[in-house]
Amino acid sequence: LAVDNAPVNSNNTINKTSSSLVDLAKSHFQMLAGVCVEFCVETKRLDVLFSEIFAAFDSLDRADVFLDVLEPYVLSRKLSSLAPQVMAKFVAHFEARGALVAVERSILKLEVTGLDFNMITSLLKTHRLYTALFRVFSCGLDDFVTPLEILLSDARRLVSVKEEQQAVRYMLDKAILYVRYCLDGLSFPSGEIMDDEQRVFRLRIEIVLFLLQQNVLDINCDNGFAHLRLLAKHGDGVAVLDLLTVALRDKDVCYPLDDEEEVGLNPYDGRRAQEISFSANNLPKAPTARTYLRATASVFHDDTEMWKTHAIQERMVEFVAGFAVAKIFRSVPRPLRVAVIEHIIRFPKPALSLPEVLRALEALSDVAYLLDVASARPRAGLEIQRFEAEALAYRSEDIDVAAQALASTLQRYLTLAPEDEALAEFEDMFTFSLGLFSNLLTKFAVVPEALASAWFQRLSEF
């Protein structure tokens, strides 16, 4: 009855008034659609809403009015699903208006199981609506890795296009945020905690394996680790290092140490993510610490341009140092060691406590390396020798052995001080010397006379 009595004018669409053009017919159908949708939602008669009622609007070319009225109901979650034929019209309607953001917002609210998967994913990929793509794959297929692979593949194609650099950065920042949600066990983008703890455990390993795959299908990358390299170089490198730190600190995941046997090849190497399937009975195996460090060092340290960034240097050094102290990394590439050790024993105040320093030096140092540093970089060599001496004093029960180590360090310090402006400060030397004596006094309650005499004699020469 309401359809039959809709206002119509001579051109069938517009009634003219003296002051404006008012589409009374459209207003009529907007009101009618609002009443129909509200009634059917409240009475839970969606079958009628999406069949007879929608067909009536569609037959009069008023489906656009009906679909506009549906949108706020979807966004408020009063409607959690749309019939397939309505969803197809819904997408086409907003796509024609250039308002695909409305489609993405709606997909984030709808139950994914009721969507036409092929149609929706094709639309989302074409228009780079990655937030909705993440949700459709993760909720609809329990696949968290494939949408990440799609995004990175798209970003890689655009990275050489100057006009697309801002878009690439936006895409990679979204990918980094998505990975962080996965590692934290949160649904994206809602931030809701995932209930299935076993699935979260599996997901964390899947994400790490995907990021650390050395050989990416159809990607020619001489140094490997194309995904990690893309995120670090064209996204936020510091944030990527933070992701790796979060993953490695996960107490639920055991990363085999680098002196254990390799657990096997990365299942993602040279394959599409959709080809890989894990389950509760087929759990993925975490990469070894050696693989983890090799990938990280290759991307952040071996890349000359990347390593020039001060923030990257600082975070990378902290990353390696922290896990060296915990003895997770026991075999750090030699070119990276000097920066790590200098960070650990930063002069005049070390970044770590003495016991932590000792554990880190045990994990990272060897005699040949220490000699190389001492000869090539006197300041770094002195700092290393200082802590090696303090380590000996810390562990030794023999006062003469401890005194000899500390005396050698003190003598080296006093010898270098006049030649190095950074070490020539009397206050630095004096404070350092008192620190050496303090260690002996704390442990043995006495300072050997020979060491004290050598100190005062050398001091008098300044």
GUPA-819289 format. One record per residue (C-alpha): residue number from 1; x, y, z; residue in one letter. Coordinates in steps of 0.05 Angstrom, whole numbers, plus 5000, padded with zeros to 4 digits. Each point is the difference from the previous one (the first is absolute). Example, Ala and Ser with C-alpha at 12.3 -4.5 7.8 and 13.67 -1.06 7.14 Angstrom:
BEGIN
<seq:1; X:5246; Y:4910; Z:5156; type:A>
<seq:2; X:5027; Y:5069; Z:4987; type:S>
***
This chain:
BEGIN
<seq:1; X:5000; Y:5000; Z:5000; type:L>
<seq:2; X:5056; Y:5048; Z:5018; type:A>
<seq:3; X:5036; Y:4985; Z:4934; type:V>
<seq:4; X:4937; Y:5009; Z:4959; type:D>
<seq:5; X:4987; Y:5068; Z:5033; type:N>
<seq:6; X:5070; Y:5028; Z:4992; type:A>
<seq:7; X:5000; Y:5073; Z:4975; type:P>
<seq:8; X:5015; Y:5007; Z:4926; type:V>
<seq:9; X:5007; Y:5062; Z:4957; type:N>
<seq:10; X:5004; Y:5013; Z:4926; type:S>
<seq:11; X:5071; Y:4975; Z:4992; type:N>
<seq:12; X:4988; Y:4944; Z:5050; type:N>
<seq:13; X:5056; Y:5023; Z:5046; type:T>
<seq:14; X:4996; Y:5073; Z:5020; type:I>
<seq:15; X:4946; Y:5046; Z:5027; type:N>
<seq:16; X:5017; Y:5073; Z:4989; type:K>
<seq:17; X:4985; Y:5054; Z:5049; type:T>
<seq:18; X:5013; Y:5074; Z:4995; type:S>
<seq:19; X:5062; Y:4997; Z:5045; type:S>
<seq:20; X:5034; Y:4933; Z:4989; type:S>
<seq:21; X:4998; Y:4932; Z:4966; type:L>
<seq:22; X:4975; Y:4947; Z:5048; type:V>
<seq:23; X:4998; Y:4927; Z:4983; type:D>
<seq:24; X:4937; Y:4983; Z:5037; type:L>
<seq:25; X:5001; Y:4929; Z:4972; type:A>
<seq:26; X:5069; Y:4987; Z:5028; type:K>
<seq:27; X:4980; Y:5028; Z:5068; type:S>
<seq:28; X:4939; Y:4955; Z:4999; type:H>
<seq:29; X:5041; Y:4938; Z:4986; type:F>
<seq:30; X:5053; Y:5020; Z:5052; type:Q>
<seq:31; X:4945; Y:5003; Z:5053; type:M>
<seq:32; X:4969; Y:4935; Z:4975; type:L>
<seq:33; X:5068; Y:4964; Z:5000; type:A>
<seq:34; X:5014; Y:5025; Z:5071; type:G>
<seq:35; X:4933; Y:4973; Z:5025; type:V>
<seq:36; X:5010; Y:4933; Z:4965; type:C>
<seq:37; X:5071; Y:4989; Z:5024; type:V>
<seq:38; X:4985; Y:5021; Z:5071; type:E>
<seq:39; X:4939; Y:4955; Z:5004; type:F>
<seq:40; X:5034; Y:4939; Z:4970; type:C>
<seq:41; X:5062; Y:5008; Z:5044; type:V>
<seq:42; X:4959; Y:5006; Z:5063; type:E>
<seq:43; X:4955; Y:4941; Z:4982; type:T>
<seq:44; X:5058; Y:4960; Z:4973; type:K>
<seq:45; X:4967; Y:4991; Z:4932; type:R>
<seq:46; X:5061; Y:5009; Z:4958; type:L>
<seq:47; X:4975; Y:4948; Z:4952; type:D>
<seq:48; X:4943; Y:5047; Z:4980; type:V>
<seq:49; X:5046; Y:5061; Z:5000; type:L>
<seq:50; X:5050; Y:4969; Z:4951; type:F>
<seq:51; X:4949; Y:4967; Z:4955; type:S>
<seq:52; X:4932; Y:5033; Z:4987; type:E>
<seq:53; X:5017; Y:5069; Z:5028; type:I>
<seq:54; X:5068; Y:5006; Z:4966; type:F>
<seq:55; X:4971; Y:4974; Z:4935; type:A>
<seq:56; X:4945; Y:5053; Z:5002; type:A>
<seq:57; X:5052; Y:5056; Z:5008; type:F>
<seq:58; X:5045; Y:4970; Z:4946; type:D>
<seq:59; X:4943; Y:4993; Z:4950; type:S>
<seq:60; X:4987; Y:5075; Z:5006; type:L>
<seq:61; X:5074; Y:5019; Z:4992; type:D>
<seq:62; X:5000; Y:5021; Z:5073; type:R>
<seq:63; X:5050; Y:4948; Z:5025; type:A>
<seq:64; X:5050; Y:5056; Z:5012; type:D>
<seq:65; X:4953; Y:5032; Z:5052; type:V>
<seq:66; X:4990; Y:4933; Z:5034; type:F>
<seq:67; X:5075; Y:4986; Z:5003; type:L>
<seq:68; X:5016; Y:5069; Z:5028; type:D>
<seq:69; X:4951; Y:4986; Z:5057; type:V>
<seq:70; X:5032; Y:4933; Z:5013; type:L>
<seq:71; X:5070; Y:5028; Z:5012; type:E>
<seq:72; X:4989; Y:5031; Z:5070; type:P>
<seq:73; X:4966; Y:4936; Z:5023; type:Y>
<seq:74; X:5061; Y:4960; Z:4979; type:V>
<seq:75; X:5049; Y:5049; Z:5032; type:L>
<seq:76; X:4961; Y:4998; Z:5066; type:S>
<seq:77; X:4999; Y:4923; Z:4996; type:R>
<seq:78; X:4924; Y:4998; Z:5000; type:K>
<seq:79; X:5010; Y:4962; Z:4935; type:L>
<seq:80; X:5055; Y:4948; Z:5004; type:S>
<seq:81; X:4989; Y:4969; Z:4932; type:S>
<seq:82; X:4973; Y:5016; Z:4931; type:L>
<seq:83; X:4970; Y:4952; Z:4950; type:A>
<seq:84; X:5049; Y:4985; Z:4943; type:P>
<seq:85; X:4959; Y:5036; Z:4947; type:Q>
<seq:86; X:4993; Y:5061; Z:5045; type:V>
<seq:87; X:5074; Y:4999; Z:5017; type:M>
<seq:88; X:5018; Y:5000; Z:4926; type:A>
<seq:89; X:4955; Y:5060; Z:4988; type:K>
<seq:90; X:5027; Y:5034; Z:5063; type:F>
<seq:91; X:5072; Y:4995; Z:4975; type:V>
<seq:92; X:4983; Y:5021; Z:4929; type:A>
<seq:93; X:4960; Y:5060; Z:5025; type:H>
<seq:94; X:5055; Y:5029; Z:5043; type:F>
<seq:95; X:5054; Y:4982; Z:4949; type:E>
<seq:96; X:4962; Y:5040; Z:4947; type:A>
<seq:97; X:4998; Y:5059; Z:5048; type:R>
<seq:98; X:5075; Y:4995; Z:5013; type:G>
<seq:99; X:4985; Y:4986; Z:5073; type:A>
<seq:100; X:5035; Y:4933; Z:5010; type:L>
<seq:101; X:5022; Y:5022; Z:5069; type:V>
<seq:102; X:4927; Y:4990; Z:5020; type:A>
<seq:103; X:5004; Y:4928; Z:4974; type:V>
<seq:104; X:5063; Y:4988; Z:5041; type:E>
<seq:105; X:4969; Y:5028; Z:5063; type:R>
<seq:106; X:4939; Y:4956; Z:4989; type:S>
<seq:107; X:5040; Y:4937; Z:4988; type:I>
<seq:108; X:5036; Y:5012; Z:5066; type:L>
<seq:109; X:4932; Y:4996; Z:5035; type:K>
<seq:110; X:4967; Y:4943; Z:4961; type:L>
<seq:111; X:5006; Y:4926; Z:5014; type:E>
<seq:112; X:5053; Y:4977; Z:4951; type:V>
<seq:113; X:4970; Y:4931; Z:4990; type:T>
<seq:114; X:4940; Y:5030; Z:4964; type:G>
<seq:115; X:5042; Y:5036; Z:4947; type:L>
<seq:116; X:5015; Y:4979; Z:4929; type:D>
<seq:117; X:5073; Y:4987; Z:5013; type:F>
<seq:118; X:5025; Y:5003; Z:4928; type:N>
<seq:119; X:4962; Y:5064; Z:4983; type:M>
<seq:120; X:5020; Y:5036; Z:5064; type:I>
<seq:121; X:5074; Y:4981; Z:4999; type:T>
<seq:122; X:5006; Y:5019; Z:4927; type:S>
<seq:123; X:4969; Y:5068; Z:5015; type:L>
<seq:124; X:5043; Y:5012; Z:5061; type:L>
<seq:125; X:5064; Y:4981; Z:4964; type:K>
<seq:126; X:4984; Y:5043; Z:4940; type:T>
<seq:127; X:4986; Y:5061; Z:5043; type:H>
<seq:128; X:5054; Y:4987; Z:5053; type:R>
<seq:129; X:4951; Y:4995; Z:5057; type:L>
<seq:130; X:5049; Y:4960; Z:5043; type:Y>
<seq:131; X:4967; Y:5010; Z:5068; type:T>
<seq:132; X:4938; Y:4963; Z:4976; type:A>
<seq:133; X:5042; Y:4950; Z:4961; type:L>
<seq:134; X:5036; Y:4981; Z:5065; type:F>
<seq:135; X:4934; Y:4988; Z:5034; type:R>
<seq:136; X:4968; Y:4961; Z:4944; type:V>
<seq:137; X:5059; Y:4952; Z:4996; type:F>
<seq:138; X:5012; Y:4993; Z:5074; type:S>
<seq:139; X:4928; Y:4992; Z:5021; type:C>
<seq:140; X:4973; Y:4966; Z:4938; type:G>
<seq:141; X:5058; Y:4951; Z:4985; type:L>
<seq:142; X:5041; Y:5002; Z:5064; type:D>
<seq:143; X:5057; Y:5023; Z:4955; type:D>
<seq:144; X:5040; Y:5057; Z:5029; type:F>
<seq:145; X:5061; Y:4996; Z:4954; type:V>
<seq:146; X:4971; Y:5003; Z:4929; type:T>
<seq:147; X:4971; Y:5071; Z:5006; type:P>
<seq:148; X:5068; Y:5024; Z:5026; type:L>
<seq:149; X:5033; Y:4967; Z:4941; type:E>
<seq:150; X:4951; Y:5035; Z:4953; type:I>
<seq:151; X:5014; Y:5068; Z:5031; type:L>
<seq:152; X:5076; Y:4992; Z:4996; type:L>
<seq:153; X:4995; Y:4976; Z:4928; type:S>
<seq:154; X:4960; Y:5062; Z:4982; type:D>
<seq:155; X:5048; Y:5046; Z:5036; type:A>
<seq:156; X:5060; Y:4968; Z:4965; type:R>
<seq:157; X:4969; Y:5015; Z:4932; type:R>
<seq:158; X:4990; Y:5073; Z:5019; type:L>
<seq:159; X:5066; Y:5013; Z:5036; type:V>
<seq:160; X:5036; Y:5023; Z:4937; type:S>
<seq:161; X:4944; Y:5049; Z:4980; type:V>
<seq:162; X:5017; Y:5068; Z:5027; type:K>
<seq:163; X:4928; Y:5024; Z:5003; type:E>
<seq:164; X:4981; Y:4940; Z:5043; type:E>
<seq:165; X:5051; Y:5007; Z:5056; type:Q>
<seq:166; X:4951; Y:5029; Z:5049; type:Q>
<seq:167; X:4951; Y:4944; Z:4985; type:A>
<seq:168; X:5055; Y:4948; Z:5009; type:V>
<seq:169; X:5019; Y:5028; Z:5068; type:R>
<seq:170; X:4926; Y:4999; Z:5021; type:Y>
<seq:171; X:4993; Y:4928; Z:4977; type:M>
<seq:172; X:5063; Y:4977; Z:5037; type:L>
<seq:173; X:4981; Y:5037; Z:5063; type:D>
<seq:174; X:4933; Y:4964; Z:4999; type:K>
<seq:175; X:5037; Y:4934; Z:4989; type:A>
<seq:176; X:5045; Y:5013; Z:5060; type:I>
<seq:177; X:4940; Y:5017; Z:5043; type:L>
<seq:178; X:4964; Y:4937; Z:4978; type:Y>
<seq:179; X:5061; Y:4957; Z:5017; type:V>
<seq:180; X:5004; Y:5032; Z:5069; type:R>
<seq:181; X:4927; Y:4983; Z:5012; type:Y>
<seq:182; X:5013; Y:4928; Z:4979; type:C>
<seq:183; X:5061; Y:4993; Z:5046; type:L>
<seq:184; X:4960; Y:5030; Z:5058; type:D>
<seq:185; X:4942; Y:4951; Z:4988; type:G>
<seq:186; X:4951; Y:5054; Z:4981; type:L>
<seq:187; X:4947; Y:5001; Z:4945; type:S>
<seq:188; X:5013; Y:5052; Z:4946; type:F>
<seq:189; X:4976; Y:5055; Z:4999; type:P>
<seq:190; X:4953; Y:4994; Z:5060; type:S>
<seq:191; X:5056; Y:4985; Z:5050; type:G>
<seq:192; X:4958; Y:4946; Z:5034; type:E>
<seq:193; X:5039; Y:4945; Z:5035; type:I>
<seq:194; X:4998; Y:4934; Z:4963; type:M>
<seq:195; X:4970; Y:4945; Z:5043; type:D>
<seq:196; X:5035; Y:4940; Z:4969; type:D>
<seq:197; X:5069; Y:4999; Z:5034; type:E>
<seq:198; X:5025; Y:4942; Z:4958; type:Q>
<seq:199; X:4981; Y:5038; Z:4936; type:R>
<seq:200; X:5037; Y:5062; Z:5025; type:V>
<seq:201; X:5061; Y:4958; Z:5015; type:F>
<seq:202; X:4999; Y:4971; Z:4929; type:R>
<seq:203; X:4986; Y:5068; Z:4970; type:L>
<seq:204; X:5061; Y:5031; Z:5031; type:R>
<seq:205; X:5046; Y:4948; Z:4971; type:I>
<seq:206; X:4966; Y:5004; Z:4932; type:E>
<seq:207; X:5010; Y:5075; Z:4997; type:I>
<seq:208; X:5074; Y:4995; Z:5020; type:V>
<seq:209; X:5014; Y:4945; Z:4950; type:L>
<seq:210; X:4966; Y:5041; Z:4945; type:F>
<seq:211; X:5041; Y:5062; Z:5016; type:L>
<seq:212; X:5065; Y:4960; Z:5004; type:L>
<seq:213; X:4992; Y:4961; Z:4936; type:Q>
<seq:214; X:5065; Y:5007; Z:4962; type:Q>
<seq:215; X:4975; Y:4983; Z:4931; type:N>
<seq:216; X:4935; Y:5034; Z:4979; type:V>
<seq:217; X:4965; Y:4970; Z:4939; type:L>
<seq:218; X:5010; Y:5042; Z:4936; type:D>
<seq:219; X:5044; Y:5050; Z:5036; type:I>
<seq:220; X:5073; Y:5007; Z:4980; type:N>
<seq:221; X:5035; Y:5025; Z:5062; type:C>
<seq:222; X:5074; Y:4985; Z:5003; type:D>
<seq:223; X:5005; Y:5006; Z:5076; type:N>
<seq:224; X:4934; Y:4966; Z:5015; type:G>
<seq:225; X:4947; Y:5017; Z:5052; type:F>
<seq:226; X:4961; Y:5042; Z:4950; type:A>
<seq:227; X:4939; Y:5010; Z:5044; type:H>
<seq:228; X:5039; Y:5023; Z:5061; type:L>
<seq:229; X:5045; Y:5043; Z:4956; type:R>
<seq:230; X:4940; Y:5035; Z:4967; type:L>
<seq:231; X:4967; Y:5016; Z:5067; type:L>
<seq:232; X:5065; Y:5026; Z:5030; type:A>
<seq:233; X:5025; Y:5041; Z:4941; type:K>
<seq:234; X:4936; Y:5032; Z:4976; type:H>
<seq:235; X:4959; Y:4997; Z:5064; type:G>
<seq:236; X:5018; Y:5016; Z:5072; type:D>
<seq:237; X:5065; Y:4963; Z:5013; type:G>
<seq:238; X:5000; Y:5013; Z:5074; type:V>
<seq:239; X:4929; Y:4974; Z:5006; type:A>
<seq:240; X:5021; Y:4937; Z:4963; type:V>
<seq:241; X:5057; Y:4988; Z:5049; type:L>
<seq:242; X:4949; Y:5009; Z:5056; type:D>
<seq:243; X:4957; Y:4946; Z:4968; type:L>
<seq:244; X:5059; Y:4952; Z:4998; type:L>
<seq:245; X:5015; Y:5016; Z:5073; type:T>
<seq:246; X:4928; Y:4987; Z:5021; type:V>
<seq:247; X:5000; Y:4933; Z:4963; type:A>
<seq:248; X:5066; Y:4977; Z:5029; type:L>
<seq:249; X:4978; Y:5017; Z:5070; type:R>
<seq:250; X:4938; Y:4958; Z:4995; type:D>
<seq:251; X:5006; Y:4952; Z:5059; type:K>
<seq:252; X:4952; Y:4950; Z:4968; type:D>
<seq:253; X:5043; Y:4991; Z:4938; type:V>
<seq:254; X:5067; Y:4963; Z:5005; type:C>
<seq:255; X:5051; Y:5022; Z:4948; type:Y>
<seq:256; X:5054; Y:4946; Z:4999; type:P>
<seq:257; X:5069; Y:5027; Z:5015; type:L>
<seq:258; X:5051; Y:5006; Z:4946; type:D>
<seq:259; X:5041; Y:4943; Z:5027; type:D>
<seq:260; X:4942; Y:4952; Z:4992; type:E>
<seq:261; X:4982; Y:4963; Z:4937; type:E>
<seq:262; X:4961; Y:5038; Z:4948; type:E>
<seq:263; X:4926; Y:4982; Z:5004; type:V>
<seq:264; X:4991; Y:4999; Z:4925; type:G>
<seq:265; X:4989; Y:5047; Z:4943; type:L>
<seq:266; X:4951; Y:5057; Z:5004; type:N>
<seq:267; X:4935; Y:4971; Z:4971; type:P>
<seq:268; X:4984; Y:5067; Z:4967; type:Y>
<seq:269; X:5065; Y:5003; Z:4960; type:D>
<seq:270; X:4984; Y:5001; Z:4926; type:G>
<seq:271; X:4926; Y:4988; Z:5010; type:R>
<seq:272; X:4935; Y:5039; Z:5004; type:R>
<seq:273; X:4970; Y:5009; Z:5068; type:A>
<seq:274; X:4935; Y:4967; Z:4978; type:Q>
<seq:275; X:5039; Y:4936; Z:4985; type:E>
<seq:276; X:5020; Y:4994; Z:5073; type:I>
<seq:277; X:4952; Y:4970; Z:5050; type:S>
<seq:278; X:5010; Y:4990; Z:5075; type:F>
<seq:279; X:4953; Y:4972; Z:5052; type:S>
<seq:280; X:4997; Y:4980; Z:5072; type:A>
<seq:281; X:5028; Y:4932; Z:4979; type:N>
<seq:282; X:5051; Y:5031; Z:4953; type:N>
<seq:283; X:5034; Y:5057; Z:5037; type:L>
<seq:284; X:5053; Y:5043; Z:4966; type:P>
<seq:285; X:5070; Y:4996; Z:5027; type:K>
<seq:286; X:5032; Y:5065; Z:5022; type:A>
<seq:287; X:5064; Y:5022; Z:4964; type:P>
<seq:288; X:5066; Y:4994; Z:5036; type:T>
<seq:289; X:5033; Y:5059; Z:5034; type:A>
<seq:290; X:5054; Y:4995; Z:4946; type:R>
<seq:291; X:4949; Y:5010; Z:4945; type:T>
<seq:292; X:4967; Y:5057; Z:5039; type:Y>
<seq:293; X:5066; Y:5037; Z:5009; type:L>
<seq:294; X:5024; Y:4986; Z:4929; type:R>
<seq:295; X:4937; Y:5031; Z:4971; type:A>
<seq:296; X:5002; Y:5060; Z:5047; type:T>
<seq:297; X:5075; Y:5013; Z:4989; type:A>
<seq:298; X:4993; Y:4993; Z:4924; type:S>
<seq:299; X:4943; Y:5051; Z:4996; type:V>
<seq:300; X:5022; Y:5051; Z:5052; type:F>
<seq:301; X:5075; Y:4995; Z:5007; type:H>
<seq:302; X:5027; Y:4975; Z:4933; type:D>
<seq:303; X:4958; Y:5051; Z:4961; type:D>
<seq:304; X:5047; Y:5061; Z:4999; type:T>
<seq:305; X:4944; Y:5050; Z:4988; type:E>
<seq:306; X:4957; Y:4971; Z:5056; type:M>
<seq:307; X:5058; Y:4999; Z:5049; type:W>
<seq:308; X:5014; Y:5075; Z:4989; type:K>
<seq:309; X:4935; Y:5016; Z:5038; type:T>
<seq:310; X:5018; Y:5015; Z:5072; type:H>
<seq:311; X:4933; Y:4976; Z:5027; type:A>
<seq:312; X:5009; Y:4934; Z:4964; type:I>
<seq:313; X:5070; Y:4991; Z:5028; type:Q>
<seq:314; X:4977; Y:5014; Z:5071; type:E>
<seq:315; X:4940; Y:4953; Z:4997; type:R>
<seq:316; X:5038; Y:4945; Z:4963; type:M>
<seq:317; X:5056; Y:5001; Z:5051; type:V>
<seq:318; X:4951; Y:4998; Z:5058; type:E>
<seq:319; X:4964; Y:4943; Z:4966; type:F>
<seq:320; X:5062; Y:4957; Z:4993; type:V>
<seq:321; X:5029; Y:5020; Z:5068; type:A>
<seq:322; X:4937; Y:4983; Z:5037; type:G>
<seq:323; X:4996; Y:4930; Z:4972; type:F>
<seq:324; X:5075; Y:4989; Z:5006; type:A>
<seq:325; X:4993; Y:5013; Z:5074; type:V>
<seq:326; X:4944; Y:4949; Z:5003; type:A>
<seq:327; X:5045; Y:4953; Z:4960; type:K>
<seq:328; X:4948; Y:4993; Z:4945; type:I>
<seq:329; X:5051; Y:5026; Z:4949; type:F>
<seq:330; X:5066; Y:4965; Z:5010; type:R>
<seq:331; X:5031; Y:5009; Z:4932; type:S>
<seq:332; X:4996; Y:5072; Z:4977; type:V>
<seq:333; X:5034; Y:5018; Z:4934; type:P>
<seq:334; X:5067; Y:5031; Z:5015; type:R>
<seq:335; X:4987; Y:5067; Z:4963; type:P>
<seq:336; X:4941; Y:5011; Z:5046; type:L>
<seq:337; X:5034; Y:4983; Z:5065; type:R>
<seq:338; X:5040; Y:5063; Z:5010; type:V>
<seq:339; X:4938; Y:5044; Z:4999; type:A>
<seq:340; X:4963; Y:4954; Z:5046; type:V>
<seq:341; X:5057; Y:4994; Z:5051; type:I>
<seq:342; X:5011; Y:5075; Z:4999; type:E>
<seq:343; X:4927; Y:5010; Z:5015; type:H>
<seq:344; X:5001; Y:4949; Z:5056; type:I>
<seq:345; X:5060; Y:5032; Z:5035; type:I>
<seq:346; X:4986; Y:5072; Z:4980; type:R>
<seq:347; X:5050; Y:5046; Z:5035; type:F>
<seq:348; X:4999; Y:5028; Z:5053; type:P>
<seq:349; X:4934; Y:4967; Z:5022; type:K>
<seq:350; X:4985; Y:4930; Z:4973; type:P>
<seq:351; X:4931; Y:4987; Z:4972; type:A>
<seq:352; X:4995; Y:4936; Z:5040; type:L>
<seq:353; X:5020; Y:4976; Z:5069; type:S>
<seq:354; X:5067; Y:4965; Z:5008; type:L>
<seq:355; X:4970; Y:4930; Z:5003; type:P>
<seq:356; X:4961; Y:5014; Z:4937; type:E>
<seq:357; X:5063; Y:5027; Z:4966; type:V>
<seq:358; X:5037; Y:4937; Z:5019; type:L>
<seq:359; X:4947; Y:4955; Z:4970; type:R>
<seq:360; X:4999; Y:5042; Z:4936; type:A>
<seq:361; X:5075; Y:5000; Z:4993; type:L>
<seq:362; X:5002; Y:4925; Z:5010; type:E>
<seq:363; X:4948; Y:4993; Z:4945; type:A>
<seq:364; X:5032; Y:5048; Z:4951; type:L>
<seq:365; X:5075; Y:5004; Z:5012; type:S>
<seq:366; X:5061; Y:4960; Z:4981; type:D>
<seq:367; X:5073; Y:5015; Z:5012; type:V>
<seq:368; X:5018; Y:5014; Z:4928; type:A>
<seq:369; X:4941; Y:5047; Z:4993; type:Y>
<seq:370; X:5019; Y:5039; Z:5062; type:L>
<seq:371; X:5071; Y:5008; Z:4976; type:L>
<seq:372; X:4975; Y:5026; Z:4933; type:D>
<seq:373; X:4956; Y:5052; Z:5034; type:V>
<seq:374; X:5056; Y:5020; Z:5047; type:A>
<seq:375; X:5049; Y:5013; Z:4943; type:S>
<seq:376; X:4952; Y:5033; Z:4951; type:A>
<seq:377; X:4958; Y:5041; Z:5049; type:R>
<seq:378; X:5037; Y:5017; Z:5064; type:P>
<seq:379; X:4940; Y:5029; Z:5036; type:R>
<seq:380; X:4956; Y:4940; Z:4986; type:A>
<seq:381; X:5058; Y:4953; Z:5015; type:G>
<seq:382; X:5012; Y:5034; Z:5066; type:L>
<seq:383; X:4928; Y:4996; Z:5020; type:E>
<seq:384; X:4998; Y:4926; Z:4983; type:I>
<seq:385; X:5064; Y:4987; Z:5038; type:Q>
<seq:386; X:4973; Y:5038; Z:5059; type:R>
<seq:387; X:4938; Y:4957; Z:5004; type:F>
<seq:388; X:5040; Y:4936; Z:4988; type:E>
<seq:389; X:5044; Y:5020; Z:5058; type:A>
<seq:390; X:4940; Y:5016; Z:5044; type:E>
<seq:391; X:4970; Y:4934; Z:4979; type:A>
<seq:392; X:5062; Y:4964; Z:5024; type:L>
<seq:393; X:4999; Y:5039; Z:5065; type:A>
<seq:394; X:4926; Y:4986; Z:5008; type:Y>
<seq:395; X:5009; Y:4925; Z:4993; type:R>
<seq:396; X:5070; Y:4989; Z:5029; type:S>
<seq:397; X:5012; Y:4980; Z:5072; type:E>
<seq:398; X:5074; Y:5016; Z:4993; type:D>
<seq:399; X:5016; Y:5073; Z:5017; type:I>
<seq:400; X:5066; Y:4998; Z:4964; type:D>
<seq:401; X:4968; Y:4976; Z:4935; type:V>
<seq:402; X:4946; Y:5053; Z:5005; type:A>
<seq:403; X:5050; Y:5054; Z:5017; type:A>
<seq:404; X:5044; Y:4982; Z:4941; type:Q>
<seq:405; X:4941; Y:5004; Z:4951; type:A>
<seq:406; X:4978; Y:5067; Z:5028; type:L>
<seq:407; X:5070; Y:5028; Z:5002; type:A>
<seq:408; X:5010; Y:4983; Z:4926; type:S>
<seq:409; X:4935; Y:5034; Z:4983; type:T>
<seq:410; X:5017; Y:5062; Z:5041; type:L>
<seq:411; X:5069; Y:5004; Z:4969; type:Q>
<seq:412; X:4970; Y:4997; Z:4930; type:R>
<seq:413; X:4949; Y:5054; Z:5018; type:Y>
<seq:414; X:5054; Y:5047; Z:5028; type:L>
<seq:415; X:5044; Y:4988; Z:4939; type:T>
<seq:416; X:4946; Y:5017; Z:4950; type:L>
<seq:417; X:4970; Y:5058; Z:5038; type:A>
<seq:418; X:5049; Y:5055; Z:4979; type:P>
<seq:419; X:4996; Y:4980; Z:4927; type:E>
<seq:420; X:4924; Y:4998; Z:4995; type:D>
<seq:421; X:4961; Y:5063; Z:5014; type:E>
<seq:422; X:4938; Y:4960; Z:5015; type:A>
<seq:423; X:5039; Y:4963; Z:5055; type:L>
<seq:424; X:5045; Y:5056; Z:5023; type:A>
<seq:425; X:4949; Y:5028; Z:5049; type:E>
<seq:426; X:5031; Y:4993; Z:5069; type:F>
<seq:427; X:4931; Y:4991; Z:5031; type:E>
<seq:428; X:4985; Y:4940; Z:4955; type:D>
<seq:429; X:5066; Y:4967; Z:5016; type:M>
<seq:430; X:4993; Y:5014; Z:5074; type:F>
<seq:431; X:4928; Y:4973; Z:5003; type:T>
<seq:432; X:5020; Y:4938; Z:4960; type:F>
<seq:433; X:5059; Y:4986; Z:5045; type:S>
<seq:434; X:4959; Y:5006; Z:5062; type:L>
<seq:435; X:4951; Y:4951; Z:4970; type:G>
<seq:436; X:5055; Y:4949; Z:4991; type:L>
<seq:437; X:5021; Y:5007; Z:5072; type:F>
<seq:438; X:4928; Y:4997; Z:5023; type:S>
<seq:439; X:4992; Y:4932; Z:4967; type:N>
<seq:440; X:5059; Y:4973; Z:5038; type:L>
<seq:441; X:4979; Y:5030; Z:5066; type:L>
<seq:442; X:4930; Y:4972; Z:4992; type:T>
<seq:443; X:5025; Y:4930; Z:4985; type:K>
<seq:444; X:5064; Y:4995; Z:5041; type:F>
<seq:445; X:4995; Y:5059; Z:5049; type:A>
<seq:446; X:5070; Y:5021; Z:4980; type:V>
<seq:447; X:5038; Y:5032; Z:4941; type:V>
<seq:448; X:5067; Y:4968; Z:4985; type:P>
<seq:449; X:5057; Y:5048; Z:5017; type:E>
<seq:450; X:5034; Y:4990; Z:4933; type:A>
<seq:451; X:4938; Y:5021; Z:4962; type:L>
<seq:452; X:4990; Y:5062; Z:5044; type:A>
<seq:453; X:5072; Y:5020; Z:4992; type:S>
<seq:454; X:4998; Y:4993; Z:4924; type:A>
<seq:455; X:4938; Y:5042; Z:4998; type:W>
<seq:456; X:5028; Y:5057; Z:5042; type:F>
<seq:457; X:5067; Y:4999; Z:4963; type:Q>
<seq:458; X:4966; Y:5004; Z:4932; type:R>
<seq:459; X:4952; Y:5053; Z:5025; type:L>
<seq:460; X:5056; Y:5045; Z:5022; type:S>
<seq:461; X:5026; Y:5004; Z:4928; type:E>
<seq:462; X:4938; Y:5038; Z:4977; type:F>
***
